[in-house]
Amino acid sequence: MSRLGLAVHRFRPDALEVAGRVIGWASANGYQIVADESDIASLRSDEVTSGDVGDVDVLVSIGGDGTMLRSVHVLNGRVVPLIGVNLGQLGYLAVVEVDEVIEALDIWHNGKEGTEYHYDDRMLLEVSMWAKGARLTNHLAMNEVVIEKSEAGHTVRLGVDIDKASFTTYAADGLILATPTGSTAYSMSARGPILSPRLRAILMTPVSPHMLFDRSMVLDPQELIRIEILGHRSVNVATDGELVHTLRPGDVVEVRAAQEVARFVRFKEQRFHQTLKSKFGLSDR
């Protein structure tokens, strides 16, 4: 039996209403429906079982880009096709509109990949943290990893090596390492460039640097970026907006392109520059 996973914005009634429609469609089409334990109570359906949403044929994410990010993190590098249903504002990642949900599911169920729909594989970052030569933790990031000050009113000093060669020491509020997908998130707010998500690159953007060199850099995805915490202040490390660790002086963060990808299902041509145009209300000549 085919398996369909569900991930929902459980605090939005409209997301739960759409989830009910997806559950009805999945049951009618012979799918076993699986959701993470954290979503089960909100769904309130006997047809949904608690289980591993990484072990499904397709995962349907209902909410917006935040719910899509949570879905990618739950998958933790497992390549499962992900259909994102967008509620409300225009999404970069969740692009299926509410009134298109059943049609999209029918196309997925009956259609052919490469003809009726296609896969959009997005680069992830692998983030490793070290203390005294021992690995502390390892994470994947869809948008970015942020290494930032833990105390208000102070900068931190971050020594950066690129591919085992010393580059510079940043005195700044923090440092962002982003994917092309993440270039429209925090990095853009720090005046970093916007990259097409079709690219493979690592974007390094300082946050409020207290130094003359304040530019972002677009790096080769094969390069290893090593950041050592210098000085005497601790830093917080967050992946995709979630705090994952606090590091002390002498600790190290290593960032590289992950071997894993996030796989999104697209049902029609999505031109990134047109999404930007709509998102920011850009006018024609």
C-alpha atoms as an extended CHARMM CRD file, in Angstrom:
* protein
*
       285  EXT
         1         1  MET       CA              0.0000000000        0.0000000000        0.0000000000  PROA      1               0.0000000000
         2         2  SER       CA              1.2540000000        3.4680000000       -0.8730000000  PROA      2               0.0000000000
         3         3  ARG       CA              1.8620000000        5.8350000000        2.0180000000  PROA      3               0.0000000000
         4         4  LEU       CA              1.1030000000        9.5660000000        2.1750000000  PROA      4               0.0000000000
         5         5  GLY       CA              2.5950000000       11.7380000000        4.9020000000  PROA      5               0.0000000000
         6         6  LEU       CA              0.9640000000       14.8660000000        6.3110000000  PROA      6               0.0000000000
         7         7  ALA       CA              2.5950000000       17.8930000000        7.9340000000  PROA      7               0.0000000000
         8         8  VAL       CA              0.3060000000       20.7660000000        8.9470000000  PROA      8               0.0000000000
         9         9  HSD       CA              0.4020000000       24.1840000000       10.5490000000  PROA      9               0.0000000000
        10        10  ARG       CA             -1.6050000000       22.8570000000       13.4690000000  PROA      10              0.0000000000
        11        11  PHE       CA             -2.5110000000       26.2910000000       14.8690000000  PROA      11              0.0000000000
        12        12  ARG       CA             -4.3320000000       27.3790000000       11.6920000000  PROA      12              0.0000000000
        13        13  PRO       CA             -7.9330000000       26.1710000000       11.2930000000  PROA      13              0.0000000000
        14        14  ASP       CA             -7.7360000000       26.6270000000        7.5120000000  PROA      14              0.0000000000
        15        15  ALA       CA             -4.7370000000       24.2750000000        7.3880000000  PROA      15              0.0000000000
        16        16  LEU       CA             -6.6890000000       21.6400000000        9.2960000000  PROA      16              0.0000000000
        17        17  GLU       CA             -9.6550000000       22.0580000000        6.9280000000  PROA      17              0.0000000000
        18        18  VAL       CA             -7.4010000000       21.4870000000        3.9080000000  PROA      18              0.0000000000
        19        19  ALA       CA             -5.8190000000       18.5200000000        5.6900000000  PROA      19              0.0000000000
        20        20  GLY       CA             -9.2930000000       17.0010000000        6.0200000000  PROA      20              0.0000000000
        21        21  ARG       CA             -9.7210000000       17.2040000000        2.2530000000  PROA      21              0.0000000000
        22        22  VAL       CA             -6.3130000000       15.6040000000        1.6800000000  PROA      22              0.0000000000
        23        23  ILE       CA             -7.1940000000       12.7980000000        4.1100000000  PROA      23              0.0000000000
        24        24  GLY       CA            -10.4540000000       12.1550000000        2.2330000000  PROA      24              0.0000000000
        25        25  TRP       CA             -8.6400000000       12.0410000000       -1.1070000000  PROA      25              0.0000000000
        26        26  ALA       CA             -5.8820000000        9.7590000000        0.2180000000  PROA      26              0.0000000000
        27        27  SER       CA             -8.3730000000        7.3040000000        1.7360000000  PROA      27              0.0000000000
        28        28  ALA       CA            -10.3860000000        7.1820000000       -1.4800000000  PROA      28              0.0000000000
        29        29  ASN       CA             -7.2350000000        6.4430000000       -3.4650000000  PROA      29              0.0000000000
        30        30  GLY       CA             -5.9300000000        3.6620000000       -1.2490000000  PROA      30              0.0000000000
        31        31  TYR       CA             -3.1630000000        5.4850000000        0.6280000000  PROA      31              0.0000000000
        32        32  GLN       CA             -2.1530000000        4.7890000000        4.1880000000  PROA      32              0.0000000000
        33        33  ILE       CA             -1.9510000000        8.2160000000        5.8600000000  PROA      33              0.0000000000
        34        34  VAL       CA              0.8800000000        8.9570000000        8.2810000000  PROA      34              0.0000000000
        35        35  ALA       CA              1.6310000000       12.0300000000       10.3920000000  PROA      35              0.0000000000
        36        36  ASP       CA              4.2150000000       12.9830000000       12.9610000000  PROA      36              0.0000000000
        37        37  GLU       CA              3.1880000000       12.5070000000       16.5890000000  PROA      37              0.0000000000
        38        38  SER       CA              3.1320000000       16.2960000000       17.0710000000  PROA      38              0.0000000000
        39        39  ASP       CA              0.4060000000       16.6750000000       14.3910000000  PROA      39              0.0000000000
        40        40  ILE       CA             -1.8180000000       13.7060000000       15.2390000000  PROA      40              0.0000000000
        41        41  ALA       CA             -3.9210000000       15.3770000000       17.9420000000  PROA      41              0.0000000000
        42        42  SER       CA             -4.7030000000       18.3850000000       15.7390000000  PROA      42              0.0000000000
        43        43  LEU       CA             -5.7960000000       16.2840000000       12.7530000000  PROA      43              0.0000000000
        44        44  ARG       CA             -8.4600000000       14.4350000000       14.7710000000  PROA      44              0.0000000000
        45        45  SER       CA             -8.9180000000       11.6310000000       12.2570000000  PROA      45              0.0000000000
        46        46  ASP       CA             -8.9830000000        7.8990000000       12.8730000000  PROA      46              0.0000000000
        47        47  GLU       CA             -7.6530000000        7.4070000000        9.3490000000  PROA      47              0.0000000000
        48        48  VAL       CA             -4.2900000000        8.9920000000       10.2360000000  PROA      48              0.0000000000
        49        49  THR       CA             -1.7070000000        6.9340000000       12.0790000000  PROA      49              0.0000000000
        50        50  SER       CA              1.3460000000        8.1620000000       13.9400000000  PROA      50              0.0000000000
        51        51  GLY       CA              4.5430000000        7.2380000000       12.1470000000  PROA      51              0.0000000000
        52        52  ASP       CA              7.7010000000        8.2460000000       10.3770000000  PROA      52              0.0000000000
        53        53  VAL       CA              6.8200000000       10.7410000000        7.6290000000  PROA      53              0.0000000000
        54        54  GLY       CA             10.2370000000       10.0710000000        6.1370000000  PROA      54              0.0000000000
        55        55  ASP       CA              9.0490000000        6.5730000000        5.2170000000  PROA      55              0.0000000000
        56        56  VAL       CA              6.3190000000        7.5880000000        2.7670000000  PROA      56              0.0000000000
        57        57  ASP       CA              5.8550000000        7.8880000000       -0.9930000000  PROA      57              0.0000000000
        58        58  VAL       CA              4.9310000000       11.5720000000       -0.8190000000  PROA      58              0.0000000000
        59        59  LEU       CA              4.7300000000       14.1650000000        1.9690000000  PROA      59              0.0000000000
        60        60  VAL       CA              2.0800000000       16.9060000000        1.8090000000  PROA      60              0.0000000000
        61        61  SER       CA              2.9500000000       20.0460000000        3.7650000000  PROA      61              0.0000000000
        62        62  ILE       CA              0.0130000000       22.3830000000        4.4970000000  PROA      62              0.0000000000
        63        63  GLY       CA              0.6670000000       25.8760000000        5.7910000000  PROA      63              0.0000000000
        64        64  GLY       CA              3.3890000000       27.9240000000        4.1570000000  PROA      64              0.0000000000
        65        65  ASP       CA              7.1300000000       28.2110000000        3.8300000000  PROA      65              0.0000000000
        66        66  GLY       CA              7.6260000000       27.7530000000        7.5770000000  PROA      66              0.0000000000
        67        67  THR       CA              5.7600000000       24.4410000000        7.4970000000  PROA      67              0.0000000000
        68        68  MET       CA              7.8250000000       23.4250000000        4.4760000000  PROA      68              0.0000000000
        69        69  LEU       CA             11.0320000000       24.1300000000        6.4030000000  PROA      69              0.0000000000
        70        70  ARG       CA              9.7490000000       22.0410000000        9.3090000000  PROA      70              0.0000000000
        71        71  SER       CA              8.9350000000       19.2230000000        6.8850000000  PROA      71              0.0000000000
        72        72  VAL       CA             12.4430000000       19.3020000000        5.4210000000  PROA      72              0.0000000000
        73        73  HSD       CA             13.8970000000       19.1050000000        8.9400000000  PROA      73              0.0000000000
        74        74  VAL       CA             11.6530000000       16.1780000000        9.8680000000  PROA      74              0.0000000000
        75        75  LEU       CA             12.8380000000       14.3300000000        6.7430000000  PROA      75              0.0000000000
        76        76  ASN       CA             16.4320000000       14.9820000000        7.8680000000  PROA      76              0.0000000000
        77        77  GLY       CA             18.0320000000       14.3640000000        4.4980000000  PROA      77              0.0000000000
        78        78  ARG       CA             15.7880000000       11.5490000000        3.2800000000  PROA      78              0.0000000000
        79        79  VAL       CA             14.7300000000       12.2670000000       -0.3000000000  PROA      79              0.0000000000
        80        80  VAL       CA             10.9300000000       12.1730000000       -0.1730000000  PROA      80              0.0000000000
        81        81  PRO       CA              8.8700000000       14.1370000000       -2.7520000000  PROA      81              0.0000000000
        82        82  LEU       CA              7.3260000000       17.1080000000       -0.9450000000  PROA      82              0.0000000000
        83        83  ILE       CA              4.1480000000       18.8740000000       -2.0630000000  PROA      83              0.0000000000
        84        84  GLY       CA              3.7540000000       22.2830000000       -0.4290000000  PROA      84              0.0000000000
        85        85  VAL       CA              0.2800000000       23.7870000000       -0.0360000000  PROA      85              0.0000000000
        86        86  ASN       CA              0.3650000000       27.5340000000        0.5140000000  PROA      86              0.0000000000
        87        87  LEU       CA             -2.1610000000       29.3170000000        2.7380000000  PROA      87              0.0000000000
        88        88  GLY       CA             -2.4220000000       33.0710000000        2.4510000000  PROA      88              0.0000000000
        89        89  GLN       CA              0.6870000000       34.9410000000        1.3540000000  PROA      89              0.0000000000
        90        90  LEU       CA              2.7380000000       34.0820000000       -1.7170000000  PROA      90              0.0000000000
        91        91  GLY       CA              5.2390000000       31.3720000000       -0.8810000000  PROA      91              0.0000000000
        92        92  TYR       CA              8.7040000000       30.7090000000       -2.2600000000  PROA      92              0.0000000000
        93        93  LEU       CA              8.6010000000       27.0150000000       -1.3240000000  PROA      93              0.0000000000
        94        94  ALA       CA              4.9160000000       26.1330000000       -0.8530000000  PROA      94              0.0000000000
        95        95  VAL       CA              3.3890000000       26.9650000000       -4.2390000000  PROA      95              0.0000000000
        96        96  VAL       CA              0.2370000000       24.8140000000       -4.5790000000  PROA      96              0.0000000000
        97        97  GLU       CA             -2.7920000000       26.9820000000       -3.8340000000  PROA      97              0.0000000000
        98        98  VAL       CA             -5.6930000000       25.7310000000       -1.7050000000  PROA      98              0.0000000000
        99        99  ASP       CA             -8.0870000000       25.4050000000       -4.6400000000  PROA      99              0.0000000000
       100       100  GLU       CA             -5.4980000000       23.3610000000       -6.5560000000  PROA      100             0.0000000000
       101       101  VAL       CA             -4.8130000000       20.7230000000       -3.8980000000  PROA      101             0.0000000000
       102       102  ILE       CA             -6.9910000000       17.8700000000       -5.1580000000  PROA      102             0.0000000000
       103       103  GLU       CA             -6.0100000000       18.4860000000       -8.7710000000  PROA      103             0.0000000000
       104       104  ALA       CA             -2.3260000000       18.4130000000       -7.7730000000  PROA      104             0.0000000000
       105       105  LEU       CA             -2.7930000000       15.1510000000       -5.8760000000  PROA      105             0.0000000000
       106       106  ASP       CA             -4.6120000000       13.5940000000       -8.8580000000  PROA      106             0.0000000000
       107       107  ILE       CA             -1.7080000000       14.5970000000      -11.1250000000  PROA      107             0.0000000000
       108       108  TRP       CA              0.7980000000       13.1270000000       -8.6560000000  PROA      108             0.0000000000
       109       109  HSD       CA             -1.2110000000        9.9030000000       -8.3810000000  PROA      109             0.0000000000
       110       110  ASN       CA             -1.9480000000        9.3830000000      -12.0780000000  PROA      110             0.0000000000
       111       111  GLY       CA              0.6590000000       11.4780000000      -13.8870000000  PROA      111             0.0000000000
       112       112  LYS       CA              4.1700000000       10.8840000000      -15.0960000000  PROA      112             0.0000000000
       113       113  GLU       CA              7.2360000000       12.5740000000      -13.6130000000  PROA      113             0.0000000000
       114       114  GLY       CA              8.8950000000       14.8120000000      -16.1750000000  PROA      114             0.0000000000
       115       115  THR       CA              5.6510000000       15.3260000000      -18.1080000000  PROA      115             0.0000000000
       116       116  GLU       CA              2.7430000000       16.2140000000      -15.8120000000  PROA      116             0.0000000000
       117       117  TYR       CA              4.9910000000       17.2120000000      -12.9260000000  PROA      117             0.0000000000
       118       118  HSD       CA              8.7040000000       17.5190000000      -12.1990000000  PROA      118             0.0000000000
       119       119  TYR       CA             11.0960000000       17.4540000000       -9.2650000000  PROA      119             0.0000000000
       120       120  ASP       CA             12.8520000000       20.5730000000       -8.0270000000  PROA      120             0.0000000000
       121       121  ASP       CA             15.8520000000       19.4430000000       -5.9580000000  PROA      121             0.0000000000
       122       122  ARG       CA             17.2180000000       22.0730000000       -3.5730000000  PROA      122             0.0000000000
       123       123  MET       CA             20.6700000000       22.2020000000       -2.0180000000  PROA      123             0.0000000000
       124       124  LEU       CA             21.0720000000       21.7620000000        1.7480000000  PROA      124             0.0000000000
       125       125  LEU       CA             23.9170000000       22.7370000000        4.0530000000  PROA      125             0.0000000000
       126       126  GLU       CA             25.6610000000       20.3000000000        6.3860000000  PROA      126             0.0000000000
       127       127  VAL       CA             26.5900000000       22.0320000000        9.6480000000  PROA      127             0.0000000000
       128       128  SER       CA             29.0100000000       20.4270000000       12.1280000000  PROA      128             0.0000000000
       129       129  MET       CA             30.0170000000       21.8510000000       15.5000000000  PROA      129             0.0000000000
       130       130  TRP       CA             33.2290000000       20.9340000000       17.3280000000  PROA      130             0.0000000000
       131       131  ALA       CA             34.7840000000       21.5320000000       20.7310000000  PROA      131             0.0000000000
       132       132  LYS       CA             38.3710000000       20.4940000000       21.5300000000  PROA      132             0.0000000000
       133       133  GLY       CA             38.4610000000       18.2620000000       18.4590000000  PROA      133             0.0000000000
       134       134  ALA       CA             35.2850000000       16.3580000000       19.3530000000  PROA      134             0.0000000000
       135       135  ARG       CA             32.1150000000       16.6520000000       17.2960000000  PROA      135             0.0000000000
       136       136  LEU       CA             29.3010000000       18.1510000000       19.3360000000  PROA      136             0.0000000000
       137       137  THR       CA             26.4110000000       17.9130000000       16.8890000000  PROA      137             0.0000000000
       138       138  ASN       CA             25.5110000000       17.7840000000       13.2220000000  PROA      138             0.0000000000
       139       139  HSD       CA             22.5770000000       19.4450000000       11.4310000000  PROA      139             0.0000000000
       140       140  LEU       CA             21.1430000000       20.0650000000        7.9860000000  PROA      140             0.0000000000
       141       141  ALA       CA             19.9160000000       23.5120000000        6.9360000000  PROA      141             0.0000000000
       142       142  MET       CA             17.5820000000       24.3710000000        4.0870000000  PROA      142             0.0000000000
       143       143  ASN       CA             17.9140000000       28.1750000000        4.2180000000  PROA      143             0.0000000000
       144       144  GLU       CA             20.8630000000       29.0960000000        6.3950000000  PROA      144             0.0000000000
       145       145  VAL       CA             22.9900000000       28.6350000000        9.4600000000  PROA      145             0.0000000000
       146       146  VAL       CA             23.5110000000       31.7640000000       11.5590000000  PROA      146             0.0000000000
       147       147  ILE       CA             26.3670000000       32.2020000000       14.0290000000  PROA      147             0.0000000000
       148       148  GLU       CA             25.5210000000       35.2430000000       16.1040000000  PROA      148             0.0000000000
       149       149  LYS       CA             26.2150000000       37.0320000000       19.3470000000  PROA      149             0.0000000000
       150       150  SER       CA             24.5070000000       35.7450000000       22.4770000000  PROA      150             0.0000000000
       151       151  GLU       CA             24.8270000000       39.0450000000       24.3710000000  PROA      151             0.0000000000
       152       152  ALA       CA             23.1330000000       42.2720000000       23.3210000000  PROA      152             0.0000000000
       153       153  GLY       CA             25.3430000000       45.2700000000       22.6860000000  PROA      153             0.0000000000
       154       154  HSD       CA             28.5150000000       43.3410000000       21.8300000000  PROA      154             0.0000000000
       155       155  THR       CA             30.1100000000       42.1130000000       18.6290000000  PROA      155             0.0000000000
       156       156  VAL       CA             31.7590000000       38.7240000000       18.3190000000  PROA      156             0.0000000000
       157       157  ARG       CA             34.9780000000       37.7370000000       16.5790000000  PROA      157             0.0000000000
       158       158  LEU       CA             34.7410000000       34.9130000000       14.0730000000  PROA      158             0.0000000000
       159       159  GLY       CA             37.8260000000       33.5570000000       12.3410000000  PROA      159             0.0000000000
       160       160  VAL       CA             37.0030000000       32.1750000000        8.8990000000  PROA      160             0.0000000000
       161       161  ASP       CA             39.0080000000       29.6430000000        6.8760000000  PROA      161             0.0000000000
       162       162  ILE       CA             37.9410000000       28.6690000000        3.3610000000  PROA      162             0.0000000000
       163       163  ASP       CA             39.2110000000       25.3250000000        2.1050000000  PROA      163             0.0000000000
       164       164  LYS       CA             41.8950000000       25.1700000000        4.8220000000  PROA      164             0.0000000000
       165       165  ALA       CA             43.2380000000       28.6250000000        3.9730000000  PROA      165             0.0000000000
       166       166  SER       CA             42.8280000000       31.5170000000        6.4150000000  PROA      166             0.0000000000
       167       167  PHE       CA             40.5190000000       34.1850000000        5.0040000000  PROA      167             0.0000000000
       168       168  THR       CA             39.7630000000       36.8400000000        7.6490000000  PROA      168             0.0000000000
       169       169  THR       CA             38.4020000000       37.5000000000       11.1320000000  PROA      169             0.0000000000
       170       170  TYR       CA             34.9880000000       39.1290000000       11.2310000000  PROA      170             0.0000000000
       171       171  ALA       CA             34.0700000000       41.5380000000       14.0100000000  PROA      171             0.0000000000
       172       172  ALA       CA             30.3010000000       41.5750000000       13.6600000000  PROA      172             0.0000000000
       173       173  ASP       CA             26.9620000000       40.7600000000       15.2140000000  PROA      173             0.0000000000
       174       174  GLY       CA             27.1460000000       37.4550000000       13.3800000000  PROA      174             0.0000000000
       175       175  LEU       CA             27.7370000000       35.5580000000       10.1640000000  PROA      175             0.0000000000
       176       176  ILE       CA             25.2030000000       33.9210000000        7.8540000000  PROA      176             0.0000000000
       177       177  LEU       CA             25.9950000000       30.9160000000        5.6450000000  PROA      177             0.0000000000
       178       178  ALA       CA             23.0860000000       30.4500000000        3.2500000000  PROA      178             0.0000000000
       179       179  THR       CA             21.9760000000       28.3180000000        0.3300000000  PROA      179             0.0000000000
       180       180  PRO       CA             20.6160000000       29.9310000000       -2.8480000000  PROA      180             0.0000000000
       181       181  THR       CA             17.1490000000       29.0630000000       -1.5350000000  PROA      181             0.0000000000
       182       182  GLY       CA             17.9870000000       30.9170000000        1.6840000000  PROA      182             0.0000000000
       183       183  SER       CA             19.3000000000       33.9810000000       -0.1450000000  PROA      183             0.0000000000
       184       184  THR       CA             15.8050000000       35.5310000000        0.0770000000  PROA      184             0.0000000000
       185       185  ALA       CA             15.6180000000       34.9930000000        3.8590000000  PROA      185             0.0000000000
       186       186  TYR       CA             17.8590000000       36.4270000000        6.6250000000  PROA      186             0.0000000000
       187       187  SER       CA             20.8070000000       36.9900000000        4.2770000000  PROA      187             0.0000000000
       188       188  MET       CA             18.7190000000       39.3170000000        2.1200000000  PROA      188             0.0000000000
       189       189  SER       CA             17.7510000000       41.3180000000        5.2360000000  PROA      189             0.0000000000
       190       190  ALA       CA             21.5000000000       41.7280000000        5.8670000000  PROA      190             0.0000000000
       191       191  ARG       CA             21.8310000000       43.1080000000        2.3020000000  PROA      191             0.0000000000
       192       192  GLY       CA             23.1580000000       39.9120000000        0.7780000000  PROA      192             0.0000000000
       193       193  PRO       CA             22.5260000000       39.1670000000       -2.9180000000  PROA      193             0.0000000000
       194       194  ILE       CA             19.5760000000       37.1750000000       -4.2330000000  PROA      194             0.0000000000
       195       195  LEU       CA             20.5930000000       33.9270000000       -5.9590000000  PROA      195             0.0000000000
       196       196  SER       CA             18.5410000000       31.7110000000       -8.2330000000  PROA      196             0.0000000000
       197       197  PRO       CA             17.6340000000       28.5130000000       -6.3500000000  PROA      197             0.0000000000
       198       198  ARG       CA             18.7990000000       26.5640000000       -9.4020000000  PROA      198             0.0000000000
       199       199  LEU       CA             22.3850000000       27.4450000000       -8.5120000000  PROA      199             0.0000000000
       200       200  ARG       CA             24.6420000000       25.4540000000       -6.2220000000  PROA      200             0.0000000000
       201       201  ALA       CA             26.6180000000       27.8800000000       -4.0630000000  PROA      201             0.0000000000
       202       202  ILE       CA             27.2520000000       28.8870000000       -0.4650000000  PROA      202             0.0000000000
       203       203  LEU       CA             26.5070000000       32.5040000000        0.3660000000  PROA      203             0.0000000000
       204       204  MET       CA             28.4740000000       34.0700000000        3.2520000000  PROA      204             0.0000000000
       205       205  THR       CA             27.0170000000       37.3260000000        4.6070000000  PROA      205             0.0000000000
       206       206  PRO       CA             28.2390000000       39.2240000000        7.6990000000  PROA      206             0.0000000000
       207       207  VAL       CA             25.6250000000       40.7590000000       10.0010000000  PROA      207             0.0000000000
       208       208  SER       CA             26.3630000000       44.3910000000       10.9570000000  PROA      208             0.0000000000
       209       209  PRO       CA             30.1550000000       44.0190000000       10.5580000000  PROA      209             0.0000000000
       210       210  HSD       CA             32.3440000000       46.4680000000       12.4840000000  PROA      210             0.0000000000
       211       211  MET       CA             35.0320000000       46.5110000000        9.7970000000  PROA      211             0.0000000000
       212       212  LEU       CA             35.7000000000       47.9390000000        6.3420000000  PROA      212             0.0000000000
       213       213  PHE       CA             35.1350000000       44.6350000000        4.5300000000  PROA      213             0.0000000000
       214       214  ASP       CA             31.3660000000       44.2360000000        4.7720000000  PROA      214             0.0000000000
       215       215  ARG       CA             30.5210000000       42.4150000000        1.5410000000  PROA      215             0.0000000000
       216       216  SER       CA             28.7850000000       39.1030000000        1.0100000000  PROA      216             0.0000000000
       217       217  MET       CA             30.6620000000       36.3820000000       -0.8180000000  PROA      217             0.0000000000
       218       218  VAL       CA             29.3140000000       33.6800000000       -3.1330000000  PROA      218             0.0000000000
       219       219  LEU       CA             31.4550000000       30.5820000000       -2.6340000000  PROA      219             0.0000000000
       220       220  ASP       CA             31.9890000000       27.3320000000       -4.5000000000  PROA      220             0.0000000000
       221       221  PRO       CA             29.7270000000       24.6340000000       -2.9840000000  PROA      221             0.0000000000
       222       222  GLN       CA             32.6900000000       22.2540000000       -2.8750000000  PROA      222             0.0000000000
       223       223  GLU       CA             34.5340000000       24.5330000000       -0.4440000000  PROA      223             0.0000000000
       224       224  LEU       CA             34.5930000000       23.8610000000        3.2840000000  PROA      224             0.0000000000
       225       225  ILE       CA             33.9810000000       26.9240000000        5.4520000000  PROA      225             0.0000000000
       226       226  ARG       CA             35.4310000000       26.7090000000        8.9560000000  PROA      226             0.0000000000
       227       227  ILE       CA             34.4700000000       29.3260000000       11.5610000000  PROA      227             0.0000000000
       228       228  GLU       CA             36.3050000000       29.4700000000       14.8750000000  PROA      228             0.0000000000
       229       229  ILE       CA             34.8450000000       31.4070000000       17.7930000000  PROA      229             0.0000000000
       230       230  LEU       CA             37.5600000000       33.8710000000       18.8720000000  PROA      230             0.0000000000
       231       231  GLY       CA             37.7450000000       36.3980000000       21.6870000000  PROA      231             0.0000000000
       232       232  HSD       CA             35.9610000000       35.7790000000       24.9680000000  PROA      232             0.0000000000
       233       233  ARG       CA             32.2400000000       35.8240000000       24.0690000000  PROA      233             0.0000000000
       234       234  SER       CA             29.9650000000       32.8660000000       23.3660000000  PROA      234             0.0000000000
       235       235  VAL       CA             27.7650000000       32.6490000000       20.2650000000  PROA      235             0.0000000000
       236       236  ASN       CA             24.4290000000       31.1050000000       19.4040000000  PROA      236             0.0000000000
       237       237  VAL       CA             24.1050000000       28.8580000000       16.3580000000  PROA      237             0.0000000000
       238       238  ALA       CA             20.7330000000       28.6020000000       14.6170000000  PROA      238             0.0000000000
       239       239  THR       CA             19.6870000000       26.5820000000       11.5720000000  PROA      239             0.0000000000
       240       240  ASP       CA             16.6490000000       27.8380000000        9.6690000000  PROA      240             0.0000000000
       241       241  GLY       CA             15.6440000000       30.0490000000       12.5720000000  PROA      241             0.0000000000
       242       242  GLU       CA             15.8970000000       27.3830000000       15.2820000000  PROA      242             0.0000000000
       243       243  LEU       CA             18.5400000000       27.6830000000       18.0030000000  PROA      243             0.0000000000
       244       244  VAL       CA             20.5280000000       24.4360000000       17.9980000000  PROA      244             0.0000000000
       245       245  HSD       CA             23.6000000000       25.1710000000       20.1330000000  PROA      245             0.0000000000
       246       246  THR       CA             25.5780000000       27.7320000000       22.1030000000  PROA      246             0.0000000000
       247       247  LEU       CA             29.3240000000       27.6750000000       21.4550000000  PROA      247             0.0000000000
       248       248  ARG       CA             32.2120000000       28.9740000000       23.5280000000  PROA      248             0.0000000000
       249       249  PRO       CA             35.4730000000       30.6120000000       22.4680000000  PROA      249             0.0000000000
       250       250  GLY       CA             37.6970000000       28.0390000000       20.7820000000  PROA      250             0.0000000000
       251       251  ASP       CA             34.7600000000       26.0170000000       19.4390000000  PROA      251             0.0000000000
       252       252  VAL       CA             34.3720000000       25.5590000000       15.6850000000  PROA      252             0.0000000000
       253       253  VAL       CA             31.5540000000       25.4490000000       13.1360000000  PROA      253             0.0000000000
       254       254  GLU       CA             32.1280000000       23.7290000000        9.7880000000  PROA      254             0.0000000000
       255       255  VAL       CA             29.7450000000       24.3210000000        6.8830000000  PROA      255             0.0000000000
       256       256  ARG       CA             29.6780000000       22.5650000000        3.5260000000  PROA      256             0.0000000000
       257       257  ALA       CA             27.1710000000       21.5790000000        0.8590000000  PROA      257             0.0000000000
       258       258  ALA       CA             25.3170000000       18.4670000000        1.9690000000  PROA      258             0.0000000000
       259       259  GLN       CA             25.1220000000       15.3690000000       -0.1800000000  PROA      259             0.0000000000
       260       260  GLU       CA             21.3920000000       15.2300000000        0.5870000000  PROA      260             0.0000000000
       261       261  VAL       CA             18.7840000000       17.4160000000       -1.1430000000  PROA      261             0.0000000000
       262       262  ALA       CA             15.2310000000       18.5630000000       -0.4880000000  PROA      262             0.0000000000
       263       263  ARG       CA             12.9410000000       17.3640000000       -3.2880000000  PROA      263             0.0000000000
       264       264  PHE       CA              9.9080000000       19.5270000000       -4.1130000000  PROA      264             0.0000000000
       265       265  VAL       CA              7.1530000000       18.5090000000       -6.5340000000  PROA      265             0.0000000000
       266       266  ARG       CA              6.2660000000       21.1920000000       -9.0990000000  PROA      266             0.0000000000
       267       267  PHE       CA              3.1380000000       20.9820000000      -11.2540000000  PROA      267             0.0000000000
       268       268  LYS       CA              3.7340000000       23.9710000000      -13.4910000000  PROA      268             0.0000000000
       269       269  GLU       CA              6.6080000000       26.1450000000      -14.5500000000  PROA      269             0.0000000000
       270       270  GLN       CA              7.7410000000       28.3950000000      -11.7160000000  PROA      270             0.0000000000
       271       271  ARG       CA             10.0300000000       31.2060000000      -12.8070000000  PROA      271             0.0000000000
       272       272  PHE       CA             11.9450000000       32.5120000000       -9.8120000000  PROA      272             0.0000000000
       273       273  HSD       CA             12.2190000000       36.0850000000      -11.0550000000  PROA      273             0.0000000000
       274       274  GLN       CA              8.4520000000       36.2510000000      -11.5320000000  PROA      274             0.0000000000
       275       275  THR       CA              7.9310000000       35.0100000000       -7.9750000000  PROA      275             0.0000000000
       276       276  LEU       CA             10.2100000000       37.8140000000       -6.7950000000  PROA      276             0.0000000000
       277       277  LYS       CA              8.3090000000       40.3190000000       -8.8910000000  PROA      277             0.0000000000
       278       278  SER       CA              5.0100000000       39.2920000000       -7.3120000000  PROA      278             0.0000000000
       279       279  LYS       CA              6.4450000000       39.0430000000       -3.8020000000  PROA      279             0.0000000000
       280       280  PHE       CA              7.8700000000       42.5670000000       -3.8500000000  PROA      280             0.0000000000
       281       281  GLY       CA              5.2260000000       44.2170000000       -6.0310000000  PROA      281             0.0000000000
       282       282  LEU       CA              7.7370000000       45.2260000000       -8.6920000000  PROA      282             0.0000000000
       283       283  SER       CA              6.2790000000       47.3440000000      -11.4700000000  PROA      283             0.0000000000
       284       284  ASP       CA              6.7310000000       47.0500000000      -15.2180000000  PROA      284             0.0000000000
       285       285  ARG       CA              8.2630000000       49.8170000000      -17.2710000000  PROA      285             0.0000000000
